[in-house]
Amino acid sequence: MSKALLRSGFIVSAMTLISRVLGLVRDVVIANLMGAGAAADVFFFANKIPNFLRRLFAEGAFAQAFVPVLTEYKQGKELPDQQLLIARVSGTLGTIVTVVTIFGVVASPVVAALFGMGWFLDWWNDGPQGQKFVLASDLLRITFPYLWFISFAAMAGAILNTLGKFAVAAFTPVFLNVAIIAAAIWLAPQLEQPEYALAWGVFFGGFIQLLFQLPFLKKAGLLVKPLWGWKDPGVTKIRKLMLPAIFGVSVSQINLLLDTLIASFLMTGSISWLYYSDRLLEFPLGLFGIAIATVILPALSSRHVDKSTENFSATLDWGIRMVLLLGVPAMAGLFVLAEPMLMVLFMHGAFSPDDARMASYSLMAYSTGLLSFMMVKVLATGFYSRQDTKRPVKYGIIAMAANMVFNIALAIPFSYVGLALATAASAAINAGLLGVTLWREGVLKKQPGTGRFILQVLLATTAMIAGVLWLSPDIDAWRTSSLVERPWLLAQVIGFGAAIYIGVLVITGMRPRHFRAREY
């Protein structure tokens, strides 16, 4: 069991690593081109809206509802039944997404006003920030169709994941990053406003992602003509599971949108600082948390269908331990090296040292919630694999309500940093509610050596941070070092810290076999 999961997790993480590295390159190019000014704020806003809806219609709530049902069909029905389910799901989902996309394009000023209320009110009162609202409306018309492309691409990826072909879906985001980078390098210099070039990069990136998936579906015999099937039993089951899962899976995204709404009332640069810090947070979250959740969802679904309760618990436990092993040091490292990382990646061109300093504050705040973000991804699979979406949505709503309260309480004294702290705190509440429920129901069971495992991780992380603080120079040295010196210095510090972390784990008795089999 663990060998297969470890292999699948490695494949997804490797493909995700390529995508995340290119994503960082993309953000470096954007930072160099636009920095953290008004145009950057608006582009990130226009890119965030369709990405939020992507979580609802595509790889978030939809995947969590679709994969367990398709797994049932795969194990209990013939290929024609699977093809019919996919045809009717794609036709039904496609119709809904098409309507939403058309509305988003036509009514882009309404969407911009809804989520950028501060800019809209300024435009209404002929204020200095009003032009942001006009620009946001224009860019949304270009970026919104991305939702249509990525919804079908994500569905194709979910299908391939149930077949064990994790690499295809994990590699697909590479094309979005390549498209935006290409637009920034070749199209932006031709336009007076480079943010329009980036918006077109988003559009074509989604289109290419969809095209890339289709040959793999055809080879698997699952590329079918979409059919409307609202009342189809399989579609009915999926949409009933999906509707509550929209809130349960997308709480973090909704929280980020609330952050964007409030940030539109704050100083110029707030949205950009939050974006750049969130992008660094997303690197370990996608590389570890989402990758682990992706590979264990089909496995957990199969254990549930087979009624293998012990194996179900063992699989979920494996996912949690992997999150602790990778998430705890990543969280600590992001907090300690927040400003140096931002300097190395973004501090050139239009991105100033002050931007790096301001973004580092929100990155430190976000990093306190990294482990919670990762845990939510993994713990939620313990519910969705059993086709239980009602309780995650209940907990998600509680966490979202808490986030709104935290936003109001923390944004006034701490500005945009308070928004990041609020998001981290609400994620902790969400993870806690999910974990406690699974524990009380006996789904999540204590395995032998749990206490020792946690102690090993904490000891290794403490030693790692001590080593990083000892080797890392003060912040003025980071600022005055050259563009060539900074990356080399950061690589040395991170490499030294990683070596200490692994070394302490080995000294305390942890071995690779502990992740290949059910022995800890």
Buried (B, 14 or more C-beta within 10 A) or exposed (E): BBEEBBBBBEBBBBBBBBBBBBBBBBBBBBBBBBBBBBBBBBBBBBBBBBBBBBBBBBBBBBBBBBBBBBBBBBEEEEEEEBBBBBBBBBBBBBEBBEEBBEEBBEBBBBBBBEBBBBBBBBBEEEBEBBBBBBBBBBBBBBBBBBBBBBBBBBBBBBBBBBBBBBBBBBBBBBBBBBBBBBBBEEBBEEEEBBBBBBBBBBBBBBBBBBEBBEEBBEEBEBBBEBBEBEEBEBBBBBBBBBBBBBBBBBBBBBBBBBBBBBBBBBEBBBBBBBBBBBBBBBBBBBBBBBBBBBBBBBBBBBBBBEEBEEBBBBBBBBBBBBBBBBBBBBBBBBBBBBBBBBBBBBBBBBBBBEBBBBBBBBBBBBBBBBBBBBBBBBBBBBBBBBBBBBBBBBBBBBBBEBBBEBBEBBBEEBBBBBBBBBBBBBBBBBBBBBBEBBEEEEBBBEBEBBEEBEEBBEBBBBBBBEBBEEBBEEBEEBBEBEEEEBBEBBEEBBEBBBEBBBBBBEEBEBEEEBBBEBEB
